[in-house]
Amino acid sequence: MYADWPCPARDGRTGDEMMLGFDRQREHRLLVLAPLFEEANRFRRQIVEIMRRLDLHGIDCFCPDLPGCNESTAPMREQTLAHWRDAAKAAAAHIGATHVLAMRSGCWLAPDDLNGWLYVPPKTSRVLRSMVRARIIAAHEAGHEETGEGLLSLARASGIELAGWELGPELIAEMEREEIDYPSRQTIVDQADIGGKPLWLRTENDDDPEQADALAALVAAGMLDS
């Protein structure tokens, strides 16, 4: 179920990262891209449940660790959206992906030459503001004050730690400026298409079997009919 895959590093070399996979050498092969940052924790179990269901539908599916994420030992502070996109493309090529399913901020990284589904993609700037707001609240609870503009000025100059993630200035700049134009070959999946309360709005990390059923069925129907 777990295997290493050769992930490109920023210096041009290749390093091993982990990949969760259900691989029976079938025709339909799906790249699954997990959310970034805090939502990665909230979706960890849910992604496994979705992949189990896709396997039962007859679809091979693979969720790679990207540099700096999950079990990766690559420095998070050195990562950028551009590099993560290169890594996602390399993962797609490594598994021979025919389609992609990206979740939340993972949608920012989906290879644009693959047909697929983008589950409730957020804006990069909105995610950044949310992480800054969480730090401001934590600072206030600890008895000292920070401001959004002050934190962003620091982040732009030298990077910053937000919600336990060390974000470098390149990544901050990308998140502040990017407006992603998703390709028409990738379908936006809204929460209303799946039903239930979004996992990222729940107070505790959780999974939802009904939502996993719905999203897996939607993806399977599209892949097996193509």
Backbone torsions as a table, in degrees:
resi	resn	phi	psi	omega
1	MET	NA	-38.8	176.5
2	TYR	-107.1	140.5	178.1
3	ALA	-150.4	161.0	173.2
4	ASP	-81.1	151.2	171.4
5	TRP	-137.2	148.6	-175.7
6	PRO	-80.5	104.9	-176.0
7	CYS	-99.8	132.2	178.0
8	PRO	-68.2	137.6	175.3
9	ALA	-97.4	165.0	-177.5
10	ARG	-67.0	-23.8	-179.4
11	ASP	-86.4	6.4	178.2
12	GLY	93.7	-11.0	177.5
13	ARG	-84.8	-178.2	180.0
14	THR	-124.9	136.8	177.0
15	GLY	-130.9	152.9	-178.8
16	ASP	-79.2	134.5	169.6
17	GLU	-124.5	165.4	-179.9
18	MET	-85.7	153.0	175.7
19	MET	-142.5	127.6	171.6
20	LEU	-86.0	128.7	-176.7
21	GLY	-146.1	147.8	168.2
22	PHE	-115.1	97.8	-169.0
23	ASP	-122.2	111.2	175.5
24	ARG	-121.5	19.5	177.7
25	GLN	58.7	43.2	-180.0
26	ARG	-92.2	168.6	-175.5
27	GLU	-65.3	-42.0	-174.9
28	HIS	-93.1	121.6	-173.1
29	ARG	-133.4	121.0	-169.7
30	LEU	-113.4	126.7	169.8
31	LEU	-86.5	125.2	178.8
32	VAL	-110.4	123.9	-179.8
33	LEU	-111.0	117.4	-177.7
34	ALA	-75.4	160.1	173.3
35	PRO	-64.8	160.7	175.8
36	LEU	-93.9	166.3	170.0
37	PHE	61.0	-142.8	-172.4
38	GLU	-62.0	-34.1	-178.0
39	GLU	-67.3	-18.2	174.1
40	ALA	-58.0	-39.7	179.0
41	ASN	-68.7	-39.0	-177.8
42	ARG	-69.6	-24.4	-176.4
43	PHE	-104.3	-0.6	-172.6
44	ARG	-56.6	-54.1	-179.2
45	ARG	-68.5	-38.8	-177.8
46	GLN	-62.5	-39.4	179.9
47	ILE	-64.3	-40.8	177.5
48	VAL	-61.4	-42.3	-179.8
49	GLU	-65.8	-39.1	176.7
50	ILE	-63.3	-43.3	-179.2
51	MET	-66.2	-37.3	176.1
52	ARG	-59.9	-42.0	-179.6
53	ARG	-68.2	-39.5	177.7
54	LEU	-64.3	-38.0	176.0
55	ASP	-59.1	-41.6	178.6
56	LEU	-67.2	-26.0	175.9
57	HIS	-78.6	-6.1	179.9
58	GLY	92.9	25.7	-177.1
59	ILE	-117.7	126.7	170.7
60	ASP	-75.1	136.2	-177.8
61	CYS	-143.5	148.8	-170.2
62	PHE	-143.5	132.5	177.6
63	CYS	-122.4	105.1	-176.6
64	PRO	-84.8	144.4	162.5
65	ASP	-70.6	137.0	174.1
66	LEU	-102.5	159.9	-176.6
67	PRO	-55.0	131.2	178.7
68	GLY	84.7	-5.0	-174.2
69	CYS	-114.3	150.8	174.5
70	ASN	56.1	-115.9	-176.7
71	GLU	-90.4	3.7	-177.6
72	SER	-66.0	142.6	175.6
73	THR	-98.1	0.4	177.9
74	ALA	-67.2	141.4	-177.8
75	PRO	-63.3	122.9	179.8
76	MET	-60.4	-36.6	-175.0
77	ARG	-62.7	-21.4	-178.4
78	GLU	-89.8	-3.5	-172.1
79	GLN	-84.6	152.7	176.8
80	THR	-138.0	162.7	174.7
81	LEU	-61.5	-39.5	-179.3
82	ALA	-61.3	-43.4	-180.0
83	HIS	-69.3	-40.9	176.7
84	TRP	-60.6	-36.8	177.5
85	ARG	-64.9	-40.9	176.4
86	ASP	-61.6	-40.8	179.7
87	ALA	-65.7	-40.4	179.1
88	ALA	-64.1	-39.9	176.8
89	LYS	-63.9	-40.5	178.7
90	ALA	-65.2	-39.6	177.8
91	ALA	-64.0	-41.1	178.3
92	ALA	-61.1	-42.9	179.0
93	ALA	-66.9	-38.7	-178.0
94	HIS	-62.1	-38.8	-177.3
95	ILE	-94.4	-6.0	-175.7
96	GLY	67.3	45.4	-175.3
97	ALA	-63.0	137.8	173.1
98	THR	-100.4	-22.2	-177.8
99	HIS	-148.4	168.5	177.6
100	VAL	-133.7	140.8	168.1
101	LEU	-122.5	116.0	179.8
102	ALA	-115.0	142.7	-174.1
103	MET	-113.4	125.1	174.6
104	ARG	49.4	-122.6	-176.7
105	SER	-67.3	-16.6	171.8
106	GLY	-61.0	-21.4	178.2
107	CYS	-62.0	-27.0	179.9
108	TRP	-63.5	-19.7	-170.6
109	LEU	-107.8	-3.5	-172.2
110	ALA	-62.5	128.2	176.9
111	PRO	-58.4	127.3	-172.4
112	ASP	-79.0	-1.5	177.1
113	ASP	-95.4	4.4	178.6
114	LEU	-107.8	138.7	167.6
115	ASN	-69.5	152.3	178.7
116	GLY	170.1	-158.3	-172.1
117	TRP	-135.5	139.0	-179.6
118	LEU	-120.2	109.8	-173.9
119	TYR	-86.9	105.5	175.0
120	VAL	46.8	64.6	-180.0
121	PRO	-70.2	129.6	176.1
122	PRO	-89.8	165.5	173.2
123	LYS	-77.1	143.4	-179.3
124	THR	-60.8	-42.9	-177.4
125	SER	-66.4	-33.5	179.8
126	ARG	-68.9	-39.6	177.5
127	VAL	-64.1	-42.8	178.7
128	LEU	-61.6	-45.7	179.4
129	ARG	-61.2	-38.0	179.5
130	SER	-64.6	-40.0	179.1
131	MET	-68.6	-38.7	176.6
132	VAL	-63.9	-43.2	-179.7
133	ARG	-61.9	-39.7	178.7
134	ALA	-62.6	-37.8	178.9
135	ARG	-68.6	-39.8	179.4
136	ILE	-61.4	-42.9	179.3
137	ILE	-63.8	-44.0	179.6
138	ALA	-63.1	-40.4	178.9
139	ALA	-63.7	-43.0	179.6
140	HIS	-61.4	-41.7	179.8
141	GLU	-66.9	-26.6	178.9
142	ALA	-86.0	-3.3	174.2
143	GLY	97.0	12.6	173.9
144	HIS	-136.4	156.6	-171.7
145	GLU	-105.9	138.7	171.8
146	GLU	-131.9	156.3	179.6
147	THR	-119.0	153.9	179.2
148	GLY	-59.9	-45.8	-177.9
149	GLU	-67.6	-37.3	177.4
150	GLY	-64.0	-42.3	179.5
151	LEU	-66.7	-40.9	-179.8
152	LEU	-68.6	-35.7	176.1
153	SER	-62.0	-44.0	176.5
154	LEU	-61.9	-44.7	-177.3
155	ALA	-62.4	-42.2	-179.3
156	ARG	-64.4	-33.9	-175.7
157	ALA	-82.1	-43.2	-170.3
158	SER	-142.1	8.4	-177.0
159	GLY	85.4	175.7	-173.3
160	ILE	-163.1	156.1	170.7
161	GLU	-97.4	123.3	178.2
162	LEU	-130.2	124.4	178.4
163	ALA	53.3	34.6	178.5
164	GLY	85.6	2.1	-179.3
165	TRP	-108.1	130.0	177.5
166	GLU	-88.1	105.4	-177.5
167	LEU	-102.7	126.0	179.0
168	GLY	-80.8	165.3	-177.2
169	PRO	-62.6	-30.6	177.8
170	GLU	-64.8	-43.3	179.6
171	LEU	-67.1	-39.6	177.0
172	ILE	-59.3	-45.7	-179.8
173	ALA	-61.7	-41.8	178.3
174	GLU	-62.6	-44.3	-176.9
175	MET	-68.7	-31.0	178.7
176	GLU	-72.7	-35.1	-169.5
177	ARG	-103.1	-20.0	-167.7
178	GLU	-76.1	135.3	167.3
179	GLU	-123.9	106.3	-171.0
180	ILE	-85.1	128.8	177.0
181	ASP	-101.5	100.4	-175.1
182	TYR	-74.9	142.3	-178.2
183	PRO	-69.9	150.9	-177.2
184	SER	-66.3	-20.3	-179.9
185	ARG	-74.5	-7.1	178.1
186	GLN	-112.7	122.2	-174.5
187	THR	-86.1	128.5	174.0
188	ILE	-76.5	125.7	177.3
189	VAL	-104.6	117.4	178.0
190	ASP	-87.3	160.1	178.7
191	GLN	-60.3	-33.5	179.2
192	ALA	-62.4	-25.6	177.4
193	ASP	-71.8	-21.2	-175.4
194	ILE	-104.3	-36.8	-178.2
195	GLY	87.4	162.8	177.1
196	GLY	83.6	172.6	179.0
197	LYS	-82.0	132.4	-179.8
198	PRO	-56.6	139.6	-178.9
199	LEU	-61.9	-34.0	-175.3
200	TRP	-73.1	-9.8	178.0
201	LEU	-100.2	-2.2	179.8
202	ARG	-80.0	151.3	-175.9
203	THR	-74.5	-25.0	180.0
204	GLU	-123.8	152.0	173.9
205	ASN	-60.7	136.3	-170.6
206	ASP	-155.1	168.3	168.0
207	ASP	-127.2	165.7	-175.9
208	ASP	-140.9	102.1	-176.8
209	PRO	-58.4	-38.1	-179.0
210	GLU	-66.2	-41.0	177.3
211	GLN	-67.6	-37.7	176.9
212	ALA	-62.6	-42.7	176.7
213	ASP	-57.7	-47.5	-174.5
214	ALA	-65.7	-45.3	-177.5
215	LEU	-70.4	-40.8	178.0
216	ALA	-62.6	-41.6	179.6
217	ALA	-64.9	-39.6	179.4
218	LEU	-63.1	-46.8	-178.7
219	VAL	-66.7	-43.9	-178.9
220	ALA	-61.7	-41.6	179.7
221	ALA	-61.5	-42.0	-180.0
222	GLY	-69.1	-39.4	-178.3
223	MET	-72.8	-43.7	-174.5
224	LEU	-75.7	-18.4	177.0
225	ASP	-90.3	-8.7	-174.5
226	SER	-87.2	NA	NA
